[in-house]
Amino acid sequence: MAIRLASYNVHKCVGVDRRRRPDRVLAVMSRLHADILALQEVDFRLGPRPAALSRELSERATGLVALPYALNQHSFGWHGQTILVRRDFGITDVHRLELPGLEPRGALLAELSSDDGPFRILAAHLGLLARSRKMQFAAIRAALSRRTPMPTILIGDYNEWSSRGGSSALGPEFHTHTPGPTFPAARPVARLDRISLGFGAHLTDAGTYDSNASRVASDHLPIWATISLRQRQAF
């Protein structure tokens, strides 16, 4: 079974024209046709972090269901992030992972079951500083070492301008892919949004969703990837 994942930094629904238009973001999300969708910057930063993007409208636009990461009724996600998944996936565990660094950051973890067996998805919006990102990758690696082995996927906004980056701290079992330039959306040159696969998760295809709509709706283009799973021992 192939699984289609996507990741999208929606920039609080503020487009390149500086207008906040959630409807444009929702239209792009609906065209990704993802089985799993990781979103960044779905909440505002101040106060109780109210949602910049509606959970209900996101589920309606994608046909997916949002996992329960929000800590209050005002937010859509946690640290501005959330994961939506296909309704027929079994949900074994949902976990929030605090990440070290100068800025408050976190990663979202979900363990799911499919026809091809269990697998794990992590979504992250990593720090702006290279030193923080290395620490964050190392923290993710340490957290994974304490969990049941299964095919594992990390996807999100790595905030990494270098072609090499610090994802080597995930360990030699992981391979990081850069589907294409995603930032700035109007004329993308930087491959900030990436995916790392390990322990039986294999990349079949990947790319960016580049359209007239996606070049306006946010400051990032979405990425997508098709993944196959092969169960194997890990760690």
C-alpha positions as CSV (number, residue, x, y, z in Angstrom):
1,M,0.0,0.0,0.0
2,A,1.3,3.5,-0.9
3,I,0.7,6.3,1.5
4,R,0.6,9.9,0.3
5,L,1.8,12.5,2.8
6,A,1.9,16.2,2.6
7,S,3.3,19.1,4.7
8,Y,2.2,22.7,4.5
9,N,3.3,25.8,6.5
10,V,0.2,27.8,6.2
11,H,1.7,31.0,7.7
12,K,-1.4,31.7,9.8
13,C,-3.3,31.9,6.5
14,V,-1.6,35.2,5.5
15,G,-0.7,35.1,1.8
16,V,2.1,36.8,-0.1
17,D,-0.2,39.8,-0.6
18,R,-0.4,40.1,3.2
19,R,-4.1,39.3,3.3
20,R,-5.4,36.7,5.7
21,R,-7.5,34.4,3.6
22,P,-8.1,31.0,5.1
23,D,-10.3,30.1,2.2
24,R,-7.2,30.1,-0.1
25,V,-5.3,27.9,2.2
26,L,-8.2,25.4,2.4
27,A,-8.4,25.3,-1.4
28,V,-4.8,24.4,-1.6
29,M,-5.1,21.7,1.1
30,S,-8.0,20.1,-0.7
31,R,-5.9,19.7,-3.8
32,L,-3.1,17.8,-2.1
33,H,-5.2,14.6,-1.9
34,A,-3.2,13.5,1.1
35,D,-3.7,10.5,3.3
36,I,-1.7,12.3,6.1
37,L,-1.3,16.1,6.2
38,A,1.1,17.9,8.6
39,L,0.4,21.6,9.0
40,Q,2.5,24.3,10.6
41,E,1.5,27.8,11.8
42,V,-2.2,27.0,12.2
43,D,-2.5,29.0,15.4
44,F,-1.7,32.6,16.4
45,R,1.3,33.0,18.8
46,L,-0.2,35.3,21.5
47,G,-2.5,34.6,24.4
48,P,-4.3,31.3,24.3
49,R,-3.0,30.8,20.8
50,P,-6.4,30.9,19.0
51,A,-6.7,29.1,15.7
52,A,-5.8,30.9,12.6
53,L,-7.3,28.0,10.6
54,S,-10.6,26.3,11.4
55,R,-10.3,22.6,12.4
56,E,-13.8,21.9,11.1
57,L,-13.2,23.5,7.7
58,S,-9.9,21.8,7.4
59,E,-11.4,18.4,8.0
60,R,-14.2,19.2,5.5
61,A,-11.8,20.4,2.8
62,T,-9.5,17.4,3.1
63,G,-11.8,14.6,4.2
64,L,-9.2,13.8,6.9
65,V,-9.6,13.9,10.7
66,A,-7.4,16.1,13.0
67,L,-5.5,14.3,15.8
68,P,-6.0,15.7,19.3
69,Y,-2.9,17.8,20.0
70,A,-4.5,21.1,21.1
71,L,-4.3,21.8,24.8
72,N,-7.4,24.1,24.9
73,Q,-10.6,24.8,23.0
74,H,-9.2,27.9,21.2
75,S,-6.2,26.2,19.4
76,F,-6.2,23.9,16.4
77,G,-2.8,22.5,17.2
78,W,0.2,22.5,19.6
79,H,3.2,24.8,19.0
80,G,1.1,25.9,16.0
81,Q,1.2,22.4,14.4
82,T,-1.3,19.7,13.8
83,I,-1.6,16.4,11.9
84,L,-4.7,15.2,9.9
85,V,-5.0,11.6,8.9
86,R,-7.2,9.4,6.8
87,R,-10.3,8.2,8.8
88,D,-9.7,4.5,8.3
89,F,-6.2,4.5,9.8
90,G,-6.1,3.1,13.3
91,I,-4.7,5.5,15.9
92,T,-2.5,3.7,18.4
93,D,-0.8,6.6,20.1
94,V,-0.7,10.4,20.0
95,H,2.2,12.2,21.7
96,R,3.6,15.7,22.1
97,L,7.4,16.0,22.2
98,E,9.0,19.1,23.7
99,L,12.1,20.1,21.8
100,P,15.2,22.0,23.1
101,G,16.5,25.3,21.6
102,L,16.4,29.0,22.0
103,E,12.7,29.3,20.8
104,P,9.8,27.2,22.2
105,R,9.4,24.3,19.7
106,G,7.7,20.9,19.7
107,A,7.2,17.8,17.5
108,L,4.0,15.9,17.1
109,L,4.1,12.1,17.1
110,A,1.4,9.7,16.0
111,E,1.6,5.9,15.8
112,L,-0.9,4.5,13.3
113,S,-2.0,1.1,11.9
114,S,-2.6,0.4,8.2
115,D,-3.1,-2.7,6.0
116,D,0.7,-2.9,5.8
117,G,1.2,-2.8,9.5
118,P,2.0,-0.1,12.1
119,F,4.0,3.0,11.2
120,R,4.9,6.3,12.9
121,I,4.6,9.8,11.7
122,L,6.3,12.8,13.3
123,A,5.7,16.4,12.3
124,A,8.0,19.2,13.2
125,H,8.6,22.9,12.7
126,L,12.3,23.3,13.7
127,G,14.1,26.3,15.0
128,L,15.8,29.1,13.1
129,L,19.3,28.5,14.5
130,A,21.4,25.6,13.3
131,R,22.5,24.7,16.8
132,S,18.9,24.5,17.9
133,R,18.0,22.3,15.0
134,K,20.8,19.8,15.7
135,M,19.6,19.6,19.3
136,Q,16.1,19.1,18.1
137,F,17.0,16.3,15.8
138,A,19.0,14.6,18.6
139,A,16.0,14.9,20.9
140,I,13.7,13.3,18.3
141,R,16.3,10.5,17.9
142,A,16.4,9.9,21.6
143,A,12.6,9.8,21.9
144,L,12.4,7.3,19.1
145,S,15.0,5.0,20.7
146,R,12.6,4.6,23.7
147,R,9.6,3.5,21.5
148,T,8.5,0.3,19.7
149,P,10.4,-0.2,16.4
150,M,8.3,0.5,13.3
151,P,8.7,2.4,10.0
152,T,9.1,6.0,10.8
153,I,8.5,9.3,8.9
154,L,9.5,12.8,10.0
155,I,8.1,15.6,7.9
156,G,7.7,19.4,8.2
157,D,9.4,22.7,8.0
158,Y,13.0,22.1,8.8
159,N,14.0,25.8,8.4
160,E,17.2,24.5,6.8
161,W,18.8,26.5,4.0
162,S,21.8,24.3,3.6
163,S,21.6,21.3,1.2
164,R,23.2,19.2,3.9
165,G,21.8,20.5,7.2
166,G,21.8,18.9,10.6
167,S,19.5,16.0,10.1
168,S,22.4,13.6,10.4
169,A,21.7,13.8,14.2
170,L,18.7,11.6,13.5
171,G,21.2,8.8,12.9
172,P,22.4,6.7,10.0
173,E,19.1,4.9,9.7
174,F,17.4,8.0,8.4
175,H,17.5,9.4,4.9
176,T,16.4,13.0,4.3
177,H,14.8,14.1,1.1
178,T,14.2,17.6,-0.2
179,P,11.2,17.4,-2.6
180,G,11.9,20.9,-4.1
181,P,12.2,24.6,-3.4
182,T,9.3,25.8,-1.2
183,F,10.2,29.3,0.0
184,P,9.3,32.1,-0.7
185,A,6.2,30.7,-2.3
186,A,6.0,33.4,-5.0
187,R,9.4,32.6,-6.3
188,P,10.8,29.6,-4.4
189,V,14.5,29.1,-4.0
190,A,15.0,27.5,-0.6
191,R,14.2,23.9,0.2
192,L,13.0,24.5,3.8
193,D,10.4,21.7,3.9
194,R,11.7,18.2,4.0
195,I,11.0,14.6,4.8
196,S,13.2,12.0,6.6
197,L,12.5,8.2,6.4
198,G,13.8,5.3,8.3
199,F,13.3,1.7,9.6
200,G,11.3,0.4,6.6
201,A,9.7,3.6,5.3
202,H,10.7,4.1,1.7
203,L,10.2,7.0,-0.7
204,T,8.4,6.2,-4.0
205,D,7.9,9.8,-5.3
206,A,7.9,13.3,-4.0
207,G,7.5,16.9,-5.1
208,T,6.1,20.3,-4.3
209,Y,2.6,21.5,-5.0
210,D,3.3,24.5,-7.2
211,S,0.3,26.3,-8.7
212,N,-1.0,29.8,-9.0
213,A,-3.1,29.3,-5.9
214,S,-0.3,27.9,-3.7
215,R,2.1,30.7,-4.8
216,V,-0.3,33.2,-3.2
217,A,-2.0,31.5,-0.3
218,S,1.0,31.2,2.1
219,D,4.7,32.1,2.1
220,H,5.6,28.4,1.7
221,L,4.6,25.9,-1.0
222,P,3.4,22.5,0.3
223,I,5.5,19.3,-0.2
224,W,4.1,15.9,-0.9
225,A,5.6,12.4,-0.8
226,T,4.4,8.9,-1.6
227,I,5.7,6.3,0.9
228,S,5.8,2.5,0.9
229,L,6.2,0.6,4.2
230,R,8.3,-2.5,4.9
231,Q,8.2,-3.8,8.4
232,R,11.6,-4.5,9.9
233,Q,13.5,-4.4,13.2
234,A,14.9,-1.1,14.3
235,F,17.1,0.4,17.0
